[in-house]
Amino acid sequence: MEIKELLLEWQDVLQCDVPLCAGTILTELEEWDSLSQSGMAGFFDRKLGIRLSSDEIAKCRTVRDLLALAGKA
């Protein structure tokens, strides 16, 4: 999956209207909460075949951190 496609998918998972980029600070997004972190963990598992816990996702500070977990950074 291309980075551009990942960012659009993650924007959908987060139900975020703001376009995401590598430098986006997750804690500044109103939508970044435990529910969205759980949804992101589910996305990683279903779409990327990478099993992560919600806690591992919650440690991410930027979208770049998520990209690193996805092997795209």
C-alpha positions in Angstrom: 0.0 0.0 0.0 1.4 3.4 -1.0 1.9 6.1 1.7 -0.7 8.4 0.1 -3.3 5.6 0.2 -2.4 4.8 3.8 -2.9 8.4 4.8 -6.3 8.5 3.2 -7.3 5.2 4.9 -6.0 6.4 8.3 -7.9 9.7 7.8 -11.0 7.5 7.3 -10.3 5.3 10.4 -9.9 8.4 12.5 -13.0 10.0 10.9 -10.8 13.1 10.6 -11.6 16.0 8.2 -8.0 17.3 8.3 -5.7 15.8 5.7 -2.9 13.8 7.3 0.8 14.1 6.5 3.9 12.5 8.1 4.4 15.6 10.4 0.8 15.6 11.7 1.0 15.5 15.5 -1.6 12.9 16.6 -2.3 14.4 20.0 -3.4 17.6 18.3 -6.2 15.8 16.5 -9.5 16.0 18.3 -10.2 12.5 17.0 -7.1 10.9 18.5 -8.5 8.9 21.5 -8.6 5.4 22.8 -11.4 4.4 20.4 -9.5 5.6 17.3 -6.3 4.0 18.6 -8.1 0.7 18.9 -9.5 1.2 15.4 -6.0 1.9 14.1 -4.7 -1.3 15.7 -7.5 -3.2 13.9 -6.6 -1.5 10.6 -2.9 -2.6 11.0 -4.1 -6.1 11.6 -6.7 -6.4 8.9 -5.1 -4.4 6.1 -1.4 -4.7 6.8 -1.1 -8.0 8.6 0.7 -6.3 11.5 -0.5 -7.1 15.0 -0.2 -4.2 17.3 -1.9 -3.4 20.6 -3.8 -0.2 21.2 -1.0 0.7 23.7 1.6 0.4 21.0 -0.5 2.7 18.7 -1.0 5.2 21.6 2.7 5.6 22.0 2.9 7.2 18.5 3.2 10.9 18.6 3.1 11.7 14.9 1.8 10.1 11.7 5.5 9.5 10.9 5.6 7.1 13.9 2.6 5.2 12.5 4.3 5.0 9.1 7.4 3.6 10.8 5.2 0.9 12.4 3.8 0.1 8.9 7.3 -0.1 7.5 6.8 2.9 5.3 9.2 5.4 7.0 
